Amino acid sequence: MGYRKLLKGYLAHVNDTVGSDLVELAAQKDAFKPRDLGELRSIAAELKREGCPALEKGLEKTQDKSDTPTHHN
């Protein structure tokens, strides 16, 4: 089994168990190098596209936080 498939299965399991993939929590704690964090986010996004419902909720929260505020005139 390749590392990506292993991580993908693990992220799905963690998400199903605790309701979050914990990737963004790790990002807040600077637990991973940017490249590694990008890979984890990529895997989480892949799970979302494949229909992992709990991950969809977690990624939506992440996207909301990263949106640039808009200015209204």
C-alpha angles and dihedrals in degrees: 000000000000122000093246093054090046093050092045091054091045094050090050091050094048091047093050091047102045103016096247136068087224091222094124092045088055089049091054090052093047087237094151138040113255092254092052091046089052090053092051091048090049091053091047090051090050090054089050092053089050090055108261095160098199091052091052089063092049094049092048089057090050093050091049091055094048096049114112112241114249122226119225120207 
